[in-house]
């Protein structure tokens, strides 16, 4: 039996109560309906029982008190109103990935795949992309993704809302058949009161409280109505306290309604560990990456286009450093003129070299924000739903980190190789690729951290763009920072450490290539840290980003 006692949910600084001391229990192996006016707390009740929302009170399943959402893994599935599946996957792939994440045995995966597709009536649509399915087919797929895990209970959040009458009837008939033939328990939040005859047990929620539980005929008797369509009109005729009092009296006069069937809880089979789930996550992410032509095209465009943009600014003429040394003149006046031209050329060259290095760095931070800002927040509902089924937060976090990091390192290495080939910047190529790769990696992980901590992809993207926007002015390279701001800002600015690291590598180049560094220094009055210091600072940024990712993925937040 799945039940709750005195469940209370409060939100906001004022501790606004949205669910008040709710006590409810649901019939096993039957169709359970949860109804009530919009905003009354139906979804809050079910999400708090699933552990999606924090609540005070007690939750019980199969005679055992639930202490964490993990206690319900594999036993209670959650089907949201709209199917949460990747649009680029096919129907069969969506179900198959769900099975790979939660079922160990390969033969069992194949058996369940065919069984689920047949049950939900999508066998002939198995090769269709999710994005091409109709509304009714999407609801069936959402149900199928939960059936893959073979839970005993399925909580369905308005899965029939918005469907045409035929599609709604078809979906309800499917659930009725699963309850009758396989003993599945359905708890359905619904709005269509005309379909209550399809349910065995009805729960009425009003103003954040459970005011009635019973059969349809008992509902008619309790509220004094002949048709459930009049329910909401009657609810508003009495205050909540009177309905709660009537429910208490009803329970004493109808004790049979409190005695619900209890079945023995089935044992769960072996489930994949974090390493196996991580492998599935990586394979699915790369498959989606190459399927999503829009995102793939954008990533390719900035990866190959941004380095070309840097080179365009160098084509105006990056002077040869070797050719801007003053020649020895016998005439004193000519010698002074030559010195003046030398210093002017040196300053111009230094400004161009410094600008090209900073341009690379800023563009890489922009790439990094694009890599990570939407990666988690955009699919947060899917992650939370899969987590309810047993997806390890560690496996999910590592999958996102590894995918994002690989893209960032490739972008940094390509930027270094392309620009260095054209501009002939001196210094160790591997070290320069390392510093530019670390630049992109640090921003990617910080943006990924924002994406993990914020439920909105738009907010994560905006915050990441703001962070990129601060890089140039707060680096202190173009304009010197005030003395009191510099020690506060500089440790946090990716661009400064990346620019300094790249320049430090030039400093160690053998003569005459060390003049590149000398040229830059003519326009920069600050000190240039050692490459080891720069890499350590960027590593710190990466660690902060990693911490944010792990923290955000472990914290439950339903978008």
C-alpha positions as CSV (number, residue, x, y, z in Angstrom):
1,X,0.0,0.0,0.0
2,X,1.2,3.5,-0.8
3,X,-0.1,6.1,1.7
4,X,0.8,9.3,3.5
5,X,-0.1,10.7,6.9
6,X,-0.2,14.3,7.9
7,X,1.8,15.4,4.9
8,X,2.5,19.1,4.9
9,X,4.3,21.2,2.3
10,X,5.3,24.8,2.9
11,X,7.0,27.3,0.5
12,X,8.5,30.8,0.6
13,X,10.0,32.8,3.4
14,X,6.6,33.2,4.9
15,X,6.2,29.4,5.1
16,X,3.0,29.5,3.0
17,X,1.2,26.2,3.4
18,X,0.2,24.6,0.0
19,X,-0.5,21.1,1.4
20,X,-1.9,20.8,4.9
21,X,-1.8,17.6,7.0
22,X,-2.9,15.5,4.1
23,X,-3.7,11.8,4.8
24,X,-4.4,9.5,1.9
25,X,-4.1,5.9,0.9
26,X,-4.4,4.3,-2.5
27,X,-5.8,0.9,-3.6
28,X,-3.3,-1.6,-4.8
29,X,-3.8,-3.1,-8.3
30,X,-6.6,-0.6,-9.1
31,X,-7.3,2.6,-10.9
32,X,-7.0,5.6,-8.4
33,X,-8.1,9.1,-9.4
34,X,-6.9,12.3,-7.8
35,X,-9.2,15.2,-8.6
36,X,-9.8,18.8,-7.4
37,X,-10.0,22.4,-8.7
38,X,-6.9,23.8,-10.4
39,X,-4.2,24.8,-7.9
40,X,-5.7,22.8,-5.1
41,X,-2.6,20.7,-4.4
42,X,-3.2,17.5,-6.4
43,X,0.3,17.5,-8.0
44,X,1.9,18.8,-4.8
45,X,0.4,15.8,-2.9
46,X,1.8,13.2,-5.4
47,X,5.2,14.9,-5.9
48,X,5.7,15.2,-2.1
49,X,4.9,11.5,-1.8
50,X,7.5,10.7,-4.4
51,X,10.1,12.9,-2.7
52,X,10.3,15.4,-5.6
53,X,9.1,18.1,-3.1
54,X,10.2,18.4,0.5
55,X,7.4,17.7,3.0
56,X,6.8,17.1,6.7
57,X,4.8,14.0,7.7
58,X,5.0,10.3,7.0
59,X,5.0,8.3,3.7
60,X,4.6,4.5,3.7
61,X,5.0,1.9,1.0
62,X,4.2,-1.8,1.5
63,X,4.2,-1.5,5.3
64,X,7.6,0.3,5.4
65,X,8.1,3.9,6.1
66,X,9.7,5.8,3.2
67,X,12.7,7.8,4.4
68,X,14.1,8.9,1.1
69,X,13.1,8.8,-2.6
70,X,15.6,6.0,-3.2
71,X,13.2,3.7,-1.2
72,X,10.7,4.0,-4.0
73,X,13.2,3.3,-6.9
74,X,11.9,0.5,-9.1
75,X,8.6,0.4,-7.2
76,X,6.8,3.7,-8.1
77,X,7.1,5.3,-11.5
78,X,6.2,8.9,-12.4
79,X,4.6,9.7,-15.7
80,X,4.4,13.5,-16.3
81,X,1.8,15.2,-18.3
82,X,4.0,15.5,-21.4
83,X,6.4,12.8,-22.4
84,X,9.9,13.7,-21.3
85,X,12.0,12.0,-24.1
86,X,14.8,13.3,-26.4
87,X,13.1,14.4,-29.6
88,X,16.1,13.2,-31.7
89,X,15.8,9.5,-30.6
90,X,13.5,7.0,-32.1
91,X,10.7,5.3,-30.0
92,X,12.7,2.1,-29.8
93,X,15.9,3.9,-28.8
94,X,14.1,5.9,-26.1
95,X,12.7,2.7,-24.4
96,X,16.0,0.9,-25.0
97,X,18.1,3.5,-23.3
98,X,15.7,3.5,-20.3
99,X,16.2,-0.3,-20.1
100,X,20.0,0.0,-20.4
101,X,20.0,2.4,-17.5
102,X,18.0,0.2,-15.2
103,X,18.2,-3.4,-16.3
104,X,21.4,-5.5,-16.3
105,X,20.6,-8.6,-18.3
106,X,20.8,-8.0,-22.1
107,X,18.2,-10.7,-23.0
108,X,15.9,-9.2,-20.4
109,X,16.3,-5.8,-22.0
110,X,15.3,-7.2,-25.4
111,X,12.3,-9.0,-24.0
112,X,11.1,-5.9,-22.1
113,X,11.6,-3.7,-25.2
114,X,9.3,-5.8,-27.4
115,X,6.8,-6.2,-24.5
116,X,6.6,-2.5,-23.8
117,X,6.3,-1.5,-27.4
118,X,3.5,-4.0,-27.9
119,X,1.7,-3.0,-24.7
120,X,1.7,0.7,-25.5
121,X,0.8,0.0,-29.2
122,X,3.8,1.6,-30.7
123,X,5.5,-1.4,-32.2
124,X,4.9,-0.3,-35.8
125,X,6.2,3.2,-34.9
126,X,9.4,2.0,-33.3
127,X,11.7,3.7,-35.9
128,X,9.8,7.0,-35.7
129,X,11.6,10.0,-34.1
130,X,10.0,11.1,-30.9
131,X,9.6,14.6,-32.4
132,X,7.3,13.2,-35.1
133,X,4.8,11.5,-32.8
134,X,1.3,12.7,-32.2
135,X,0.1,13.9,-28.8
136,X,-1.6,10.6,-27.9
137,X,1.5,8.6,-29.1
138,X,3.7,10.8,-26.9
139,X,1.6,10.0,-23.8
140,X,1.8,6.3,-24.6
141,X,5.6,6.6,-25.0
142,X,5.8,8.4,-21.6
143,X,3.9,5.5,-20.1
144,X,6.1,3.0,-21.8
145,X,9.3,4.6,-20.5
146,X,8.0,3.9,-17.0
147,X,6.7,0.4,-17.8
148,X,10.2,-0.5,-18.9
149,X,11.2,-0.4,-15.2
150,X,8.3,-2.6,-14.3
151,X,7.1,-0.6,-11.2
152,X,4.2,-1.7,-9.1
153,X,2.7,1.8,-8.9
154,X,2.5,4.4,-11.6
155,X,1.7,8.0,-10.7
156,X,0.3,9.8,-13.8
157,X,0.2,13.6,-13.8
158,X,-2.6,14.7,-16.1
159,X,-1.5,12.4,-18.8
160,X,-4.9,12.5,-20.5
161,X,-5.3,16.3,-20.4
162,X,-5.5,18.1,-23.7
163,X,-6.2,14.9,-25.7
164,X,-9.2,14.4,-27.9
165,X,-11.9,12.1,-26.5
166,X,-10.8,9.1,-28.5
167,X,-7.2,9.3,-27.5
168,X,-8.2,9.9,-23.9
169,X,-10.5,6.8,-23.9
170,X,-7.7,4.8,-25.6
171,X,-5.2,5.7,-22.9
172,X,-7.5,5.0,-20.0
173,X,-8.5,1.6,-21.5
174,X,-4.8,0.8,-21.8
175,X,-4.3,1.6,-18.1
176,X,-7.4,-0.3,-17.1
177,X,-6.1,-3.3,-18.9
178,X,-2.7,-3.1,-17.2
179,X,-4.4,-2.9,-13.8
180,X,-6.7,-5.8,-14.5
181,X,-4.1,-8.1,-16.3
182,X,-0.8,-7.2,-14.6
183,X,-2.0,-5.9,-11.3
184,X,-0.5,-2.5,-11.9
185,X,-1.6,0.3,-9.6
186,X,-2.4,3.6,-11.3
187,X,-2.7,6.9,-9.4
188,X,-4.0,9.4,-12.0
189,X,-4.3,13.2,-11.5
190,X,-7.1,14.1,-13.9
191,X,-9.4,17.0,-14.8
192,X,-12.1,15.3,-16.7
193,X,-14.8,14.4,-14.1
194,X,-16.8,12.6,-16.8
195,X,-14.2,9.8,-16.8
196,X,-14.4,9.0,-13.1
197,X,-16.4,5.8,-14.0
198,X,-13.1,4.3,-15.2
199,X,-11.7,4.5,-11.6
200,X,-12.1,2.3,-8.6
201,X,-11.0,4.8,-5.9
202,X,-11.3,8.6,-6.0
203,X,-9.3,11.1,-3.9
204,X,-10.6,14.7,-3.7
205,X,-8.2,17.5,-2.9
206,X,-9.5,20.9,-1.9
207,X,-7.5,23.9,-0.7
208,X,-4.4,21.8,0.0
209,X,-6.2,19.1,2.0
210,X,-7.6,15.7,1.2
211,X,-11.4,16.0,1.9
212,X,-12.6,12.6,0.6
213,X,-11.6,9.1,-0.5
214,X,-13.9,6.4,-1.8
215,X,-15.7,5.0,-4.8
216,X,-17.7,7.0,-7.3
217,X,-21.0,6.0,-5.7
218,X,-19.7,7.0,-2.3
219,X,-18.5,10.3,-3.7
220,X,-22.1,11.0,-4.9
221,X,-23.4,10.2,-1.4
222,X,-20.7,12.1,0.5
223,X,-21.2,15.4,-1.5
224,X,-25.0,14.9,-2.0
225,X,-24.7,15.0,-5.8
226,X,-26.1,12.8,-8.6
227,X,-23.3,13.6,-11.1
228,X,-19.6,14.2,-10.5
229,X,-19.7,17.1,-12.8
230,X,-21.4,19.1,-10.0
231,X,-18.6,18.4,-7.5
232,X,-16.7,21.7,-7.7
233,X,-19.8,23.8,-7.4
234,X,-20.7,21.9,-4.1
235,X,-17.1,22.2,-2.8
236,X,-17.3,25.9,-2.7
237,X,-20.5,26.0,-0.7
238,X,-18.8,25.1,2.6
239,X,-15.6,26.1,4.3
240,X,-12.6,23.6,4.3
241,X,-12.9,22.9,8.0
242,X,-16.5,21.6,7.6
243,X,-15.4,19.2,4.8
244,X,-12.6,17.9,6.9
245,X,-15.0,17.4,9.8
246,X,-17.4,15.5,7.5
247,X,-14.6,13.3,6.3
248,X,-13.7,12.3,9.8
249,X,-17.4,11.4,10.6
250,X,-17.6,9.6,7.3
251,X,-14.6,7.5,8.2
252,X,-16.2,6.4,11.5
253,X,-19.5,5.4,9.7
254,X,-17.8,3.7,6.8
255,X,-14.8,1.8,8.3
256,X,-14.7,-0.5,5.3
257,X,-13.4,2.4,3.2
258,X,-10.3,2.5,5.3
259,X,-9.5,-1.2,4.8
260,X,-7.6,-1.4,1.5
261,X,-6.0,-4.5,-0.1
262,X,-2.3,-5.0,0.6
263,X,-0.1,-7.2,-1.6
264,X,3.3,-8.4,-0.9
265,X,6.0,-6.2,-2.3
266,X,8.1,-7.9,-5.0
267,X,11.8,-8.2,-4.8
268,X,13.9,-6.0,-7.1
269,X,16.3,-7.5,-9.6
270,X,20.0,-6.5,-10.1
271,X,20.4,-3.0,-11.4
272,X,23.3,-1.5,-13.3
273,X,26.0,0.3,-11.2
274,X,27.2,3.9,-11.7
275,X,30.0,2.8,-14.2
276,X,27.5,1.0,-16.5
277,X,25.1,3.9,-16.3
278,X,27.9,6.3,-17.1
279,X,28.7,4.4,-20.2
280,X,25.1,4.5,-21.3
281,X,24.9,8.2,-20.6
282,X,28.0,8.9,-22.7
283,X,26.7,6.8,-25.6
284,X,23.3,8.5,-25.6
285,X,24.9,12.0,-25.4
286,X,27.1,11.5,-28.3
287,X,24.3,10.0,-30.3
288,X,22.2,13.0,-29.6
289,X,25.1,15.3,-30.4
290,X,25.4,14.0,-33.9
291,X,21.6,13.7,-34.4
292,X,20.9,17.3,-33.4
293,X,22.0,19.0,-36.6
294,X,21.2,22.5,-35.2
295,X,23.4,22.2,-32.2
296,X,26.0,20.2,-34.1
297,X,26.2,23.0,-36.8
298,X,26.5,25.7,-34.2
299,X,29.3,23.9,-32.4
300,X,31.1,23.3,-35.6
301,X,30.6,26.9,-36.8
302,X,32.1,28.4,-33.7
303,X,34.9,25.8,-33.4
304,X,36.2,26.4,-36.9
305,X,34.8,29.9,-37.5
306,X,36.2,31.7,-34.4
307,X,39.9,30.8,-35.2
308,X,39.3,32.2,-38.7
309,X,38.0,35.4,-37.1
310,X,41.2,35.7,-35.1
311,X,43.4,35.2,-38.2
312,X,41.4,37.8,-40.2
313,X,42.6,40.5,-37.7
314,X,46.2,39.3,-38.2
315,X,46.1,39.5,-42.0
316,X,46.5,43.3,-41.9
317,X,50.1,42.5,-41.2
318,X,51.7,41.0,-38.2
319,X,55.2,42.5,-38.6
320,X,58.2,40.3,-38.5
321,X,59.8,40.8,-35.1
322,X,63.2,40.1,-36.4
323,X,62.9,43.1,-38.8
324,X,62.0,45.8,-36.3
325,X,65.4,46.1,-34.5
326,X,67.3,49.4,-35.0
327,X,70.2,49.4,-37.4
328,X,73.5,51.0,-36.6
329,X,73.8,54.4,-38.2
330,X,76.9,56.6,-38.3
331,X,74.8,59.8,-38.4
332,X,73.6,60.7,-34.9
333,X,70.4,62.3,-36.2
334,X,69.5,59.3,-38.3
335,X,70.2,57.0,-35.4
336,X,67.7,58.8,-33.2
337,X,65.1,58.6,-36.0
338,X,65.7,54.9,-36.3
339,X,65.3,54.5,-32.6
340,X,61.9,56.2,-32.7
341,X,60.7,54.1,-35.6
342,X,61.8,51.0,-33.7
343,X,59.9,51.9,-30.6
344,X,56.8,52.7,-32.6
345,X,56.9,49.4,-34.5
346,X,57.5,47.6,-31.2
347,X,54.5,49.2,-29.5
348,X,52.3,48.5,-32.5
349,X,53.4,44.9,-32.7
350,X,53.0,44.4,-29.0
351,X,49.5,45.7,-29.1
352,X,48.6,43.4,-32.0
353,X,50.1,40.3,-30.5
354,X,48.5,41.0,-27.1
355,X,45.2,41.6,-28.8
356,X,45.3,38.4,-30.8
357,X,46.1,36.4,-27.7
358,X,43.3,38.0,-25.8
359,X,40.9,37.6,-28.7
360,X,41.6,33.8,-28.7
361,X,40.9,33.7,-25.0
362,X,37.6,35.6,-25.1
363,X,36.3,33.5,-28.0
364,X,37.2,30.3,-26.1
365,X,35.4,31.5,-23.0
366,X,32.4,32.2,-25.3
367,X,32.7,28.6,-26.7
368,X,32.9,27.3,-23.1
369,X,29.6,29.1,-22.1
370,X,27.9,27.6,-25.1
371,X,29.2,24.1,-24.2
372,X,27.8,24.0,-20.7
373,X,25.1,26.6,-20.0
374,X,22.1,24.6,-21.2
375,X,23.5,21.0,-20.9
376,X,21.8,20.1,-17.7
377,X,19.1,22.7,-17.1
378,X,17.5,22.1,-20.5
379,X,16.9,18.4,-19.6
380,X,16.3,18.7,-15.9
381,X,12.8,17.2,-15.9
382,X,14.2,14.1,-17.7
383,X,17.1,13.8,-15.3
384,X,14.8,14.0,-12.3
385,X,12.4,11.4,-13.7
386,X,15.3,9.0,-14.5
387,X,16.7,9.7,-11.1
388,X,13.4,8.5,-9.6
389,X,13.9,5.3,-11.5
390,X,17.4,4.8,-10.1
391,X,19.8,6.8,-12.2
392,X,22.9,7.6,-10.2
393,X,23.7,11.3,-9.8
394,X,27.4,10.4,-10.0
395,X,27.0,8.6,-13.3
396,X,24.9,11.5,-14.7
397,X,27.3,14.2,-13.5
398,X,30.4,12.4,-14.8
399,X,28.7,11.8,-18.2
400,X,28.0,15.6,-18.6
401,X,31.5,16.5,-17.3
402,X,33.3,14.2,-19.7
403,X,31.3,15.1,-22.8
404,X,31.6,18.9,-22.1
405,X,35.3,18.6,-21.3
406,X,36.1,16.7,-24.4
407,X,34.5,19.3,-26.6
408,X,36.3,22.1,-24.8
409,X,39.7,20.5,-25.1
410,X,39.2,19.9,-28.8
411,X,38.2,23.5,-29.3
412,X,41.1,24.9,-27.3
413,X,43.6,22.7,-29.2
414,X,42.2,23.6,-32.6
415,X,42.3,27.3,-31.8
416,X,45.9,27.0,-30.8
417,X,47.0,25.0,-33.9
418,X,45.2,27.1,-36.4
419,X,46.2,30.5,-35.1
420,X,49.8,29.5,-34.4
421,X,50.1,28.1,-37.9
422,X,49.1,31.4,-39.5
423,X,50.6,33.9,-37.1
424,X,53.8,31.9,-36.3
425,X,53.6,32.7,-32.6
426,X,56.7,31.3,-30.9
427,X,56.8,29.0,-27.9
428,X,56.0,25.4,-27.0
429,X,52.9,24.4,-29.0
430,X,51.8,21.7,-26.5
431,X,52.0,24.1,-23.6
432,X,50.1,26.7,-25.6
433,X,47.4,24.2,-26.6
434,X,47.3,23.2,-22.9
435,X,46.7,26.7,-21.7
436,X,44.0,27.5,-24.3
437,X,42.4,24.1,-23.7
438,X,42.4,24.9,-19.9
439,X,40.8,28.3,-20.7
440,X,37.9,26.7,-22.6
441,X,37.6,23.8,-20.1
442,X,37.4,26.1,-17.1
443,X,34.6,28.2,-18.6
444,X,32.8,25.1,-19.8
445,X,32.8,23.6,-16.3
446,X,31.7,26.8,-14.7
447,X,28.8,27.2,-17.1
448,X,27.9,23.5,-16.6
449,X,27.9,24.2,-12.9
450,X,25.4,27.1,-13.4
451,X,23.3,24.7,-15.5
452,X,23.3,22.1,-12.7
453,X,22.4,24.6,-10.0
454,X,19.7,26.6,-11.8
455,X,16.5,24.9,-12.9
456,X,16.0,27.3,-15.9
457,X,18.2,26.9,-19.0
458,X,17.6,30.6,-19.8
459,X,19.0,31.8,-16.4
460,X,22.0,29.5,-16.7
461,X,22.7,30.8,-20.2
462,X,22.3,34.5,-19.2
463,X,24.6,34.1,-16.2
464,X,27.2,32.4,-18.3
465,X,27.1,35.2,-20.9
466,X,27.5,37.8,-18.2
467,X,30.6,35.9,-16.9
468,X,32.1,36.0,-20.4
469,X,31.2,39.7,-20.7
470,X,33.2,40.5,-17.5
471,X,36.4,38.8,-18.8
472,X,37.9,41.5,-20.9
473,X,37.3,44.6,-18.7
474,X,38.2,42.9,-15.5
475,X,41.3,41.2,-16.9
476,X,43.3,44.4,-16.5
477,X,45.1,43.8,-19.8
478,X,43.4,46.4,-21.9
479,X,42.8,48.9,-19.1
480,X,44.6,48.9,-15.7
481,X,42.3,47.9,-12.8
482,X,42.2,50.2,-9.7
483,X,44.5,49.0,-7.0
484,X,41.7,48.1,-4.6
485,X,39.8,46.0,-7.2
486,X,42.7,44.1,-8.8
487,X,43.3,41.6,-5.9
488,X,39.6,40.9,-5.6
489,X,38.8,40.4,-9.3
490,X,42.0,38.9,-10.8
491,X,41.9,35.4,-9.1
492,X,38.4,34.9,-10.6
493,X,39.0,36.1,-14.2
494,X,39.7,33.2,-16.6
495,X,40.9,35.6,-19.3
496,X,43.8,37.1,-17.3
497,X,45.3,33.7,-16.4
498,X,44.9,32.3,-19.9
499,X,46.4,35.4,-21.5
500,X,49.3,35.5,-19.0
501,X,49.9,31.8,-19.4
502,X,50.1,32.0,-23.2
503,X,52.4,35.1,-23.0
504,X,54.6,33.4,-20.4
505,X,55.3,30.6,-22.9
506,X,56.4,33.2,-25.4
507,X,58.8,34.6,-22.9
508,X,60.7,31.4,-22.8
509,X,61.2,31.2,-26.6
510,X,64.8,31.4,-27.8
511,X,66.1,34.6,-29.5
512,X,65.0,36.3,-31.7
513,X,61.5,35.0,-31.0
514,X,61.6,36.2,-27.5
515,X,61.0,39.7,-29.0
516,X,57.3,38.9,-29.3
517,X,57.2,38.9,-25.5
518,X,59.3,42.1,-25.4
519,X,56.9,43.8,-27.8
520,X,53.9,43.0,-25.6
521,X,55.6,44.2,-22.4
522,X,56.2,47.7,-23.9
523,X,52.4,48.3,-23.6
524,X,51.8,46.4,-20.3
525,X,53.0,47.6,-17.0
526,X,51.9,44.6,-14.9
527,X,53.8,41.4,-14.1
528,X,53.3,38.2,-16.0
529,X,52.9,35.1,-13.8
530,X,54.7,31.8,-14.5
531,X,52.9,29.2,-16.6
532,X,52.6,27.0,-13.5
533,X,50.8,29.7,-11.6
534,X,48.4,30.3,-14.5
535,X,47.6,26.6,-14.9
536,X,47.0,26.3,-11.1
537,X,44.5,29.3,-11.3
538,X,42.6,27.7,-14.2
539,X,42.6,24.4,-12.4
540,X,41.0,26.1,-9.4
541,X,38.2,27.4,-11.7
542,X,37.7,23.9,-13.0
543,X,37.4,22.5,-9.4
544,X,34.8,25.2,-8.6
545,X,32.8,24.2,-11.7
546,X,33.1,20.5,-10.8
547,X,31.8,21.1,-7.3
548,X,28.9,23.1,-8.6
549,X,28.0,20.3,-11.0
550,X,28.1,17.6,-8.3
551,X,26.2,19.8,-5.9
552,X,23.5,20.8,-8.4
553,X,23.0,17.2,-9.6
554,X,22.6,15.8,-6.1
555,X,20.2,18.5,-5.1
556,X,16.6,17.7,-6.1
557,X,14.9,20.4,-8.1
558,X,12.1,19.8,-10.6
559,X,12.0,22.4,-13.3
